[in-house]
Amino acid sequence: MGAEGEEQEKQGNQNPKPNAITQAQFLSWKRQKDSDASARKAEAARKREEDIAAGTVQMNGRELFAHEPWVFDNTRY
């Protein structure tokens, strides 16, 4: 039993961090991930604008206020 414990310790010390990455690698990956997410978000926004212009989807309140603020004008009442 004591020999097994020593064996495991030796094996554990051989390669303590098998998937270690550098800070530069991480930052590069993070920039790539953020740029991909930003591109997907921009594409989704562009597609939604096209769909709203075509009348295929309904606008939410924020979009309606941005595109047609006269709908929310309460000075007439």
C-alpha positions in Angstrom: 0.0 0.0 0.0 2.8 2.4 0.8 4.5 1.6 -2.5 1.4 2.5 -4.5 1.2 5.9 -2.9 4.8 6.6 -3.7 4.3 5.5 -7.3 1.3 7.7 -7.8 3.2 10.7 -6.4 6.0 10.1 -8.9 3.6 9.8 -11.8 1.8 13.0 -10.6 5.0 15.0 -10.5 6.0 14.0 -14.0 3.4 16.1 -15.8 1.5 18.4 -13.3 -0.1 20.6 -16.0 -0.5 18.7 -19.2 -2.6 21.3 -20.9 -0.9 24.4 -19.6 -1.1 27.4 -21.9 0.7 30.7 -21.8 -1.0 34.0 -21.1 -0.4 35.1 -24.7 -2.1 32.0 -26.0 -5.1 32.6 -23.7 -5.4 36.3 -24.7 -5.2 35.3 -28.4 -7.9 32.7 -27.9 -10.1 35.2 -26.0 -9.7 37.9 -28.7 -10.7 35.4 -31.3 -13.7 34.2 -29.3 -14.8 37.8 -28.6 -14.5 38.8 -32.3 -16.4 35.7 -33.4 -19.2 36.5 -30.9 -19.2 40.1 -32.0 -19.5 39.1 -35.7 -22.4 36.7 -34.9 -24.2 39.4 -32.9 -23.7 42.0 -35.7 -25.0 39.5 -38.3 -28.1 38.7 -36.2 -28.8 42.4 -35.7 -28.4 43.0 -39.5 -30.7 40.1 -40.3 -33.3 41.4 -37.7 -33.2 44.9 -39.3 -33.8 43.4 -42.7 -36.7 41.3 -41.4 -38.3 44.3 -39.7 -37.9 46.4 -42.8 -39.6 43.5 -44.8 -42.3 43.2 -42.2 -41.7 39.6 -41.5 -41.1 40.0 -37.8 -42.8 42.2 -35.2 -40.8 45.0 -33.5 -40.4 45.0 -29.8 -41.1 48.2 -27.8 -37.5 49.5 -27.9 -37.3 49.0 -31.7 -40.6 50.7 -32.3 -39.6 53.6 -30.2 -36.3 53.9 -32.1 -38.0 53.7 -35.5 -41.3 55.4 -34.9 -41.1 57.7 -31.9 -44.2 59.6 -32.9 -46.2 56.6 -31.7 -45.2 57.4 -28.1 -45.9 61.2 -28.3 -48.4 62.0 -25.5 -48.6 65.8 -26.2 -51.8 65.3 -28.2 -53.7 64.1 -25.2 
